[in-house]
Structures are given as C-alpha cells and as structure tokens.
C-alpha cells in the first residue's frame, strides 16, 4: 500500500520552493559564494538579544493572548500613527508569512481569486491555493511598474483581493505613489481588498515607500515585520493591521493555528522598535550602490530601491534564468532562478546581504559570464 493516497491533491499540486532547492544544493558545495539567502548579514542588536534572554529567564515562556502582548501592540499602533497617520486594529503574527496565511484563510472563499504581481515572493501563490483560493498573476517583468489597465484586465467576478509587495522581493523595486494610488482607486471601484506586504519598508533607500494605507485605508490589510529590519528572521515576528472586522476574523484563524507569536520574542520586539537601525539601513544602501555599479552594463535590471535583492535578466545567450544560474553554480556562485518567483524563467535573483568584499568577488566572476 502506498501512503501517497493519504496526501491531499491540494498539496500535491504545490511544488517545492525553488529557494529551498538551492539551499539543498549549497550543502553539496565547498565554500560557495552564497547570494541566495534572504537573510540580513548584520548581527541582532545586543539590546534586543538581551531583552529576549531576560524574558526567558523571567519565565515569559508561556502562551500570550492571541492578539499579542499589549505592550507590543501599543508600540506597533504608535508606529503606524507616526508613520502613516493611521489607527487600525492590529494583531501580532508569526512573521509576515503567518500573517499571509491567516489573512488568506480569513478572507478567501473557495474559488475566490487573488491578483498577484509577477514577479512575486515564492509563497504568495501557494498560500492562496492552500486557503482554497485561485492565484491570478499580473506580469510586470518588462518594466516593473504597476499598470492599472493590466490589473483591470485580470479582474473577474471571482476576484476578491489584490496582493502587493513594496519594496518587493525579488525585484527590490518600490512602486511610486501614483502607481499605488491607481491600484487603490481600482480596488475601491471594484470593491476589492488590498493586502500590502511591507516587510522591507524599513529598508527603503530613496525615501519612504508609498503604501495603500495612504489611499485606501478602509480596505487595506497591511502586513509588516521585524525579521529583515532587525535580523531576527528566525524569531517569526510580524504584525497585521487593518479594518477591525477583518482583523477580528484573522484572530479567529490564528487562535486555531499559530495560537500566538513567541512570547519572549514579542517582549524583545518592543525593544527592537525602540532601537535605532539607521546604521544598518545605510550599510545596505551602500551595498545596493556597490552591486549596481559593479553589474551595470553587464546585466539588465531595474535599480532596486529597497530590500536587499537584485533581479537580473539572464544574458541573451542563455535560454532561461535557470540555465544562467546553473552556469554560475559551476563557478561556485549560488543564486536563485527567477522561475521561483515568476511564471517566466527569464531572470535570476541576487541577494546582496553579504560582506562587501564577497559582493565584489562575486561580481568579478559574474561579469565575464554575461559575455
């Protein structure tokens, strides 16, 4: 008897993450130059680490209320008032990924469609599918701008929401205020929810990133987190903010899935929110400028304005982004093919969250591969 019969068709139709495949390959290589990781390379600030340690030692290790500890929710609310002049309902989530899961579970009925910008973060399509929805991609790979007409053409009677990500992973682009506003106007006209993944908002290098909250706060669920800004990705600390009726149902889903965010990490995140990270942000701005200057003229890409990724088009002599990544691997460089983030296989993603000297060494190898 095969145990496969016990596996649902829903999960069988979801392939393994292209990023995880690269991680597995990295384990077989000797000292590769790893440009695949979406993990900050700076250390967690000591004050934040000490707050977590103190919380554990003071026996703050049990469940919290589903919405999160009051001190953290109050601090998140203060941040949103200061940054966005917005006072929504909030809930602490198990990272932005956890926030995405409970959002889609709370908002999508079976067969509801979610519009997703292509290229997209690897989990977006699959979380929609796991929630019973249908992901519908809107391709922006040619110029990485949001065009209202492309989204409007993708809307059907089953469309329920639009999922945005700015600054984006994998492209690093920050959508303009005009682009965001046009999508918000469309959402209002067609009565759609907007889900805005703003995990990289702190790492925005050329001015504050526009948010749907500025144009359609009454129909926006904002997802934010602290893993990228404070290097605490393994702590799974995020939050969701939005209309109270939606957040209330998301809390119901969280109660029966994740239960709550990790207690010691919640306490330490209060300290994280009061920790100045401007030095780290500036270091990543310098890395951005470095890789752009090193690869400009050799590869085609949109200059990233946030996060720590560069999304390059494969050189014309390579049929696919995957083919170029395979060639780079022969030269001991690990990257992620664009097919992990897109319906196309035309690009590859570089993470520049590595020491500057490592970045320079990688670029010296990559430039000749461009031909």
ABEGO torsion letter per residue (X at the ends): XBAAAABBAAAAABBBBAAAAAAAAAAABBGBBBAABBBBABBBBAAAAAAAAAAAAAGBABBBBAAEBAAAAAAAAAAAAAAAGBBBBBBBBBEAAAAAAAAAAAABBBGBBBBBBOBBBAAAAAAAAAAGBBBBBBBAAAAGBBBAAAAAAABBAABABBBBBOBBOAAGBBBBAAAAAAAAAAAAAAGBBBBBBAAAAABBAAEBBBBAAAABAAABBBBBBAAAAAGAAAAGBBBBBEBAAAAAAAAAAAAABAGBBBAAAAAAAAAAAABBAAAAAAAAAAAAAAAAAAABGABBBBBBABEABBBBBBBAABABAAAAAAAAAAAGBBBBBAAAABABBABBBBBABBBAAAAAAAAAAAAAAAX
